[in-house]
Amino acid sequence: MNTRTPRRRRGAARRPRFALAVTAVFFALLYLPVAVVVLFSFNGQKSLTVLHGTSLRWYAASSTTTSSSPPSA
């Protein structure tokens, strides 16, 4: 009868956690700028540093222009 317990490898058990952490950080850094742009697209002012109210002004301006040039103020 074999009474020995199987030996665990330390590195093999730690790799999936490390890989998951690296993957999570990668996707956070990938999608965080997109989320910030979406958040600031609803900003009521032209400022990119202060969120002041919500507005669909920029979406309305982009839907009314037919050319590729930005709307004039």
Phi, psi and omega in degrees: 000138182263116182257002180285142174270146180293141181279139176266143174267126182294314184294323182292326180284335183272335184299315180298322178295317179295317180296320177294320179294316179296319179296318179296318178294319179300311181290328175296316178290334179284316187264345180299315177298324178295317179296323179293319178296316178297317179298314182284347177289342177265008180290139181280343180248172177279348183294137176261004181248340184235126173274117182230097180074168177245149183203151172255019184304317184289327177288322177294319179295322181285334180279337181272340179276138179257341179268173181273359180277152181291154180293142180272147183271000000 
